[in-house]
Amino acid sequence: MTRIGKLHTPFVVSLMFLLPACLGSQTPAKGLTAAEVMQRVIAATGATPPADTVDTLKAGDPSTVVTGIVTTFMDTYPVLEKTVANGKNLIITHEPTFYNHLDQQSQFATDPVYQQKLAYIREHRLVVYRFHDTWHMRQPDGILVGMVNQFGWKKYQNTANPDLFTIPSTTVGQIAASLQKSTGARAIRIVGDPAMTVTRIALMPGASGSDEQIKVLEKDDVQLLVAGESREWETVPYVVDAVAEGRIKALILLGHEVSEEAGMDECARWLRSVFPGMPIQFIPAGEPFHTVPHTSIQKE
Amino acid sequence: MTRIGKLHTPFVVSLMFLLPACLGSQTPAKGLTAAEVMQRVIAATGATPPADTVDTLKAGDPSTVVTGIVTTFMDTYPVLEKTVANGKNLIITHEPTFYNHLDQQSQFATDPVYQQKLAYIREHRLVVYRFHDTWHMRQPDGILVGMVNQFGWKKYQNTANPDLFTIPSTTVGQIAASLQKSTGARAIRIVGDPAMTVTRIALMPGASGSDEQIKVLEKDDVQLLVAGESREWETVPYVVDAVAEGRIKALILLGHEVSEEAGMDECARWLRSVFPGMPIQFIPAGEPFHTVPHTSIQKE
């Protein structure tokens, strides 16, 4: 969700992770364990994980020999089932497995949904690693690369600050409609005036938090923030107030999944160059939301 | 957002707040200061505010003599303007004024949106108090009363546990459509299968947090949770997993404002009995979201 920019060389990272020489980038991917794959994945990002990184093993035996890799925004139960159906056993997930950022599980000890999910992972000898912090820290940010490609915004991207885009003068509603078309999303929400015309956009996939989101909206050169999600008593009323004060500000909330999923498709593409010959597949978690069918309303 | 049920008698609360005898419930409301009004409001709930309550002065001079009271879900800038236009000067808001739960303001010292909002409050000598914890603690919960009335769900309400409702067998999609009709909401979102039939519903307005939301969804007698908002990597995927595991579980997210606003209309009704003769008005903050117009998509 948050992005941190500090980089180390792959060499230093390799040392830090005590990577044996045999795991260098030229080594064939066959016979690698899940732990070895993940060490190599993180090394290939060139990033140094923060001390409190969430990019850790979430479930399964790290010594499992990898038969194939699945990347996804989130390893929901349907993603686990599709992984098994496709003969893969290592899942690289951007978001948590167990319903909170740190994947804390003690509170779910007697929860049947949690128990069944964990049992499924064990029964099918799956291994789940999270790949969040270091994929965002990769230069360029792997999630951002995937989203910009999906949106078709590469031509509008600011070279010095890749989060910023300058587009031809367009209404906020038209931009939202264009994003709905490129992502296939059902539940995009707009805060502000859909008829307001803008040219300068900031893109912050995920849930960066209101401190970061408001800081970006404070900038004179940002008229529209496109984000994943935001708490509704924080960034949302900030934009409501800004508009009422006569400012050219707007917010599009794509939904967390919609705002990051293509970044894990990008991850699968990238991994194919890191692990030549390894079966690698992107399985989208999919947008979790349905909207109220308009026909249902009209019927009443 | 959270609700705590412990009660004290109005007598004990009056002592605790050192309310002078002249502020008893039979005293005319004329000439009361904002601080006196809020002391009386909280005393009338019969609740003891928690030590860290957010039900405090947010802006303005508490010694201001009240000309009229406005209740609202959130005192956005448009609500401030309508308050002034309607000749009132005390705003009783359920949610924050300054974009975070504790209304911390130091981070906004140089923020133009914040500065203009604060200047408007000062220029028009408005006074803002938050009324969140103690309105939820009132028995029955004031927000819940207003929402149940708006939904027309009183007849389905469980006597022992007023958060629970048993309705005639209905699909989740039909319930969402019915809630869209009764609230006028634009951006209701469904997690799970809209075609799933349910009878047992839990209603938790606002943003109770995933711990509380998941605990309720764990109950065998809850098939559908209707809530305000939820972080999209917490309660949302929990429901996705529960459904994939074959369980009868669903989630409707109304939006925070939609899930609580009618509770502040109820607050205005209730305040008229606490302050006979005082001008009291409910001004809705309104749903902050627009959805993508379907016509825009079809045009492309």
Interface residues (C-beta under 8 A of the other chain):
Chain A: M74 T76 Y77 P78 E81 E95 P96 Y99 N100 H101 Q107 D111 P112 V113 Q116 K117 G173 Q174 A176 A177 S178 Q180 K181 A187 I188 R189 I190 V191 P194 A207 S210 D211 I214 E218 G228 E229 R231 E232 W233 E234 T235 V236 P237 Y238 V239 V240 D241 A242 A244 E245 R247 K249 L253 G255 H256 E257 A285 P288 F289 H290 T291 V292 P293 H294 S296 I297 E300
Chain B: M74 T76 Y77 P78 E81 E95 P96 Y99 N100 H101 Q107 D111 P112 V113 Q116 K117 G173 Q174 A176 A177 S178 Q180 K181 A187 I188 R189 I190 V191 P194 A207 S210 D211 I214 E218 G228 E229 R231 E232 W233 E234 T235 V236 P237 Y238 V239 V240 D241 A242 A244 E245 R247 K249 L253 G255 H256 E257 A285 P288 F289 H290 T291 V292 P293 H294 S296 I297 E300
